[in-house]
Amino acid sequence: MLTLPVKRSTQRTMNTFHCILGFWSPSLPEVIVLGIVAVLLFGKRLPEVGRQLGRGIVEFKKGLREAKDELNDTVKKADKDAGKDDSTSTKPYDDIDKA
């Protein structure tokens, strides 16, 4: 069997993508088939389903943001209790939004 060389960075990206989706990563024809199946199953309700999915994602992000803010407040309070001033204190969970 003939194999083509793949850059390490590309191979790492492919492995990461494979780990995220488990054992299956859809190709273009599979995505098209899934779209057709979605239209057949949901039909006229598809915009409503999309809207509900969007609302769910917004609520999830809102919950994550609130949890991050609460965690940062707890870290600040612990720093104050330990006698550290705010200038040396850092917010260790600010990088969550950057991911």
Secondary structure, 3 states (H helix, E strand, C coil): CCCCCCCHHHHHHHHHHHHHHCCCCCCHHHHHHHHHHHHHHHHHHHHHHHHHHHHHHHHHHHHHHHHHHHHHHHHHHHHHHCCCCCCCCCCCCHHHCCC
